[in-house]
Each structure stands twice: as structure tokens, then as C-alpha cells.
Amino acid sequence: MNLLREKMNREAMLRGTLVSLTDPCLCEIMGNAGFDCVWIDTEQSEDSTHEILCHRIGALIGEPIPDNQFFVYNLRRDNWQDRLHWAQLCIAQAKPDLVILDGIRDVVGDINNYTEAQTVLDTLLSIASWSGACIVCVLHQNKALEDKTLRGALGTELQNKSYETYECQKDPDTRLFTLRQTATRKYDITQKLEFTVDQEGLPVLEEEGARNQEQGHKTTLDPQVIVQTIARGEDVMRASVFAKLVKNKFPEMRNNYRFNGFLFDAFNKGIMTKEILKTGEIFYRFNYQQNELF
């Protein structure tokens, strides 16, 4: 932990942190140390972007969206000729560590034009160089069963210039999503990630969803009930201790997506608030009236 603090104070590159230190609260500590993300949506409507932001991303991180670390821009209303220019301005202003461009097809006029594709990829490579950000581009595959390559000349150039590529497929019968690595310049990831989407619209890892279904656990719990069961009159509790107690008491909360959804509800309803010390330690404060809970 001392080495971690030292590197964070120096704003040095952190590598293998979650492999060496497995406490999930470290994600929040590193996030609050300045890991910023820009999401550029060129395809969905503003209403859809807002719904995904509040009801999916917000639920997954377990709290209101941090407007000083997660920046969202919807460029659907702009002309395709202007979108990449606006994207550059967004990145230059936010100075993020991660950029998600969803999707890259909407910054070109002709997906099969190699000149346009080369220009866009050169621009993105330049942005990655001067910003130091990791840029994730979303592009659909060809729909033919015999050809699942990335679409058009743009897809070909993107495949050639990418550091890594991943494929996400949905089984129409089981509604199971499978994410797997299809190419890499360095590190091979052979394990697939499989997930479904629950009734609340949140992704659930397949192994967790199957286990919860087999054991007959409830899919939702009142956050007030969880807090009153775990807090037992305490005003403040260390976040890591609280998370461990919740997951031990309520097996369905061992699914991190569901646990983060509970946190999101609890924060929004004012049942809990989060406090971060200068040391980076995270505590939860419980805001309830004793007579309401006991």
C-alpha cells in the first residue's frame, strides 16, 4: 500500500494493481485519484444516452455519475463532417485517460472509402499520442454468417491499426452475450466473458446469474432493509467492511453488478453517503432515523 500511495502521489503509471491487491474499493481509490473517462455517443438519441447514463452506468458504479471524472457528449445532431472535430475538442478539454467512441462509423461519410478511413485513423492515432488516452472504438461487424469481419474499409483500417480488438456477440435464443478477444499485439486473453441482462437492464455475469437462479435468491432487496440489517445502529462504517458484511448476509449481493445497483439506490435515496479521507480510505455514513429502522 505504501508503494501504491507513493506512485499515486507522483501520478506514476499503475500496473497490475487489481491483480496484486484484490480489494474492490481500490477501484474507487484510483478513480478518485484522477482516472477520467470520456464517452462520445454518435448513434443514440440524447434521451437514450441519458437513460444509459443514469440507469445502467450509474447503477453499475453504485452512485451518482461523477461529473468531474465522467464526461458524456452526444454528437448525433451534428453533421458527420464535424463530429471528429468536436470529439477532439471534447478530449482536449477533459484530458481523459479513457475515450469511448460509440461509434466510429458515424465520423465518416462512406464506410467503404479507404481515403476517409485512413484520414480518420490517422487523426485518432494523433489524438492518442498527444492526449495519452486509450481510445476504444465501437464498430459493427458484417451481418453475413460467413463474414464476421469489421465493416467496410473503415473496419479493415481499424483492425490494422488497433492494439487489441474484441468481439461481442449475442445469442438470439438464450440472450447470452459473449465478449472475447480476437486480436492483440501483445497480451493474449483466452478466457471469454459471458453475461446476460437482467429485468432491471443491468448486465449480470453468467456464472453469477445461474447460481442465483439455482439457489432461488430474490433479485431485488429494499436498500433500507439491507442498511438496517448491516448497520445495526452504527453511524459510520469502513466501505470494505460494509461490502463484506452485505455480501456475507445477502448471497445475491455477491454479484458485483447487483451490489453496485444497491449502492446507487441507497445513495440516491439519501440512506447512505460516502466520505473519502485524505488517505484515500472510503467510509459510508448511514443517514436514517433510529425509529424508522428499529
NORKAQUI-V47076 format. One record per pair of residues at least 24 apart in sequence whose ideal C-beta (glycine too) atoms are under 10 Angstrom apart, sorted by the first residue. I is the first residue (numbers start at 1). GAP is how many residues later the second one is. If there is no record, write none. Layout:
# NORKAQUI-V47076
((I;GAP) (I;GAP))
This chain:
# NORKAQUI-V47076
((1;25) (1;28) (1;278) (1;279) (4;25) (4;26) (4;29) (4;276) (5;24) (5;28) (5;274) (5;275) (7;26) (8;24) (8;25) (8;26) (8;272) (9;24) (23;216) (23;217) (23;220) (23;221) (24;215) (24;216) (24;219) (24;232) (24;235) (24;236) (25;213) (25;214) (25;215) (25;216) (25;217) (25;218) (25;255) (25;256) (25;257) (26;214) (26;254) (26;256) (27;34) (28;33) (28;34) (28;35) (28;211) (28;212) (28;246) (28;248) (28;252) (28;254) (29;210) (29;247) (29;250) (29;251) (29;252) (29;253) (30;250) (31;30) (31;35) (31;38) (31;39) (32;34) (32;37) (32;242) (32;244) (32;248) (32;250) (33;247) (34;34) (34;35) (34;61) (34;63) (35;34) (35;35) (35;61) (35;62) (35;63) (36;30) (36;32) (36;33) (36;34) (36;35) (36;58) (36;59) (36;60) (36;61) (36;62) (36;63) (36;97) (37;29) (37;32) (37;33) (37;34) (37;35) (37;57) (37;59) (37;60) (37;61) (37;62) (37;63) (37;96) (37;97) (37;99) (38;32) (38;33) (38;34) (38;35) (38;49) (38;52) (38;53) (38;55) (38;56) (38;57) (38;58) (38;59) (38;60) (38;61) (38;62) (38;63) (38;93) (38;95) (38;97) (39;31) (39;32) (39;33) (39;34) (39;35) (39;51) (39;57) (39;59) (39;60) (39;61) (39;62) (39;63) (39;97) (40;31) (40;32) (40;33) (40;34) (40;35) (40;43) (40;44) (40;46) (40;47) (40;50) (40;51) (40;59) (40;60) (40;61) (40;62) (40;63) (40;64) (40;66) (40;67) (40;95) (40;98) (41;31) (41;32) (41;33) (41;34) (41;35) (41;59) (41;60) (41;61) (41;62) (41;65) (41;97) (42;31) (42;32) (42;33) (42;34) (42;36) (42;38) (42;41) (42;42) (42;44) (42;45) (42;59) (42;60) (42;61) (42;62) (42;63) (42;64) (42;65) (42;96) (43;31) (43;32) (43;33) (43;59) (43;60) (43;62) (43;63) (43;95) (43;97) (44;30) (44;32) (44;58) (44;59) (45;29) (45;31) (45;32) (46;28) (46;30) (46;31) (47;27) (48;26) (48;28) (49;24) (49;25) (49;27) (49;53) (50;24) (51;150) (52;50) (52;149) (54;210) (54;214) (55;145) (55;146) (55;147) (55;206) (55;209) (56;141) (56;144) (56;145) (56;146) (56;147) (56;201) (56;205) (57;207) (58;202) (58;203) (58;206) (58;207) (58;209) (58;210) (59;141) (59;142) (59;143) (59;198) (59;199) (59;201) (59;202) (59;203) (59;204) (59;205) (59;206) (59;209) (60;142) (60;143) (60;196) (60;197) (60;200) (60;201) (60;203) (60;204) (61;199) (61;200) (61;202) (61;203) (62;181) (62;194) (62;195) (62;197) (62;198) (62;199) (62;200) (62;201) (62;202) (62;203) (62;204) (62;205) (62;210) (62;212) (63;197) (63;200) (63;201) (63;203) (63;204) (63;205) (63;209) (63;210) (63;211) (64;200) (64;203) (64;204) (65;199) (68;26) (69;25) (69;27) (69;28) (70;24) (70;26) (70;28) (71;24) (71;25) (71;28) (72;28) (75;26) (75;31) (75;32) (76;30) (78;28) (78;29) (79;30) (80;25) (80;26) (80;27) (80;28) (80;29) (80;30) (80;36) (81;26) (81;27) (81;28) (82;25) (83;24) (83;25) (84;24) (84;35) (84;36) (84;39) (84;40) (84;43) (85;38) (87;36) (87;37) (87;40) (87;48) (88;35) (88;36) (88;38) (88;39) (88;42) (88;43) (91;36) (91;37) (91;39) (91;40) (91;42) (91;44) (92;35) (92;38) (92;39) (94;37) (94;39) (95;36) (95;37) (95;38) (96;35) (96;36) (96;37) (96;38) (96;39) (97;34) (97;35) (97;36) (97;37) (98;35) (98;36) (98;37) (98;38) (99;25) (99;28) (99;29) (99;32) (99;34) (99;35) (99;36) (99;37) (99;38) (100;34) (100;35) (100;36) (100;37) (100;38) (101;26) (101;34) (101;35) (101;36) (101;37) (101;38) (102;34) (102;35) (102;36) (102;37) (103;34) (103;35) (103;36) (103;37) (104;31) (104;32) (104;33) (104;34) (104;35) (104;46) (104;50) (104;51) (104;54) (105;32) (105;33) (105;34) (105;35) (105;45) (105;46) (105;47) (105;49) (105;50) (105;53) (106;32) (107;30) (107;47) (108;44) (108;45) (108;46) (110;42) (110;43) (110;44) (111;28) (111;29) (111;39) (111;40) (111;41) (111;42) (111;43) (111;44) (112;39) (112;40) (112;41) (112;42) (112;43) (112;44) (113;39) (113;40) (113;41) (114;38) (114;39) (114;40) (114;42) (114;43) (115;38) (116;36) (116;37) (116;38) (116;41) (117;35) (117;36) (117;37) (117;38) (117;39) (117;40) (117;41) (117;43) (117;44) (118;35) (118;36) (118;39) (118;43) (119;38) (120;34) (120;37) (120;38) (121;33) (121;36) (121;37) (121;39) (121;40) (121;41) (122;35) (122;39) (124;34) (124;37) (125;36) (128;35) (134;29) (134;30) (135;27) (135;28) (136;26) (136;28) (136;30) (137;24) (137;25) (137;28) (138;30) (139;26) (141;26) (141;27) (141;28) (148;34) (149;33) (150;32) (159;24) (163;24) (164;24) (164;25) (166;27) (167;25) (168;25) (168;27) (170;26) (170;27) (171;25) (174;32) (176;30) (176;33) (177;26) (177;29) (178;28) (195;62) (198;57) (198;59) (198;60) (198;63) (200;57) (200;58) (200;61) (202;53) (202;55) (202;56) (202;58) (202;59) (202;62) (203;54) (204;51) (204;52) (204;53) (204;54) (205;50) (205;51) (205;52) (207;48) (208;44) (208;46) (208;47) (208;48) (208;49) (208;50) (209;46) (209;48) (209;49) (211;40) (211;41) (211;43) (211;44) (212;39) (212;40) (212;42) (212;43) (212;46) (215;36) (215;37) (217;33) (217;34) (217;35) (217;36) (217;37) (217;38) (217;41) (218;32) (218;33) (218;34) (219;33) (219;36) (219;39) (220;32) (220;38) (220;41) (220;42) (220;45) (221;25) (221;29) (221;31) (221;32) (221;37) (221;41) (221;44) (222;40) (222;43) (222;44) (222;47) (222;49) (223;38) (223;39) (223;40) (223;41) (223;42) (223;43) (223;44) (223;45) (223;46) (223;48) (223;49) (224;41) (224;42) (224;45) (224;47) (224;64) (224;68) (224;69) (225;25) (225;68) (226;24) (226;27) (226;33) (226;36) (226;37) (226;39) (226;40) (226;45) (226;46) (227;35) (227;39) (227;42) (227;44) (227;45) (227;57) (227;59) (227;60) (227;61) (227;66) (228;43) (228;58) (228;60) (228;62) (228;64) (228;65) (228;66) (229;64) (230;54) (230;56) (231;40) (231;41) (231;53) (231;54) (231;55) (231;57) (231;62) (232;54) (232;61) (232;62) (233;53) (233;55) (233;57) (233;60) (233;61) (234;50) (234;51) (234;52) (235;48) (235;49) (235;50) (235;51) (235;52) (235;53) (236;37) (236;39) (236;47) (236;48) (236;49) (236;50) (237;35) (237;46) (237;47) (237;48) (237;49) (238;43) (238;44) (238;45) (238;46) (239;24) (239;33) (239;35) (239;36) (239;37) (239;42) (239;43) (239;44) (239;45) (240;41) (240;42) (240;43) (241;42) (241;43) (242;30) (242;40) (242;41) (242;42) (242;44) (243;39) (243;41))
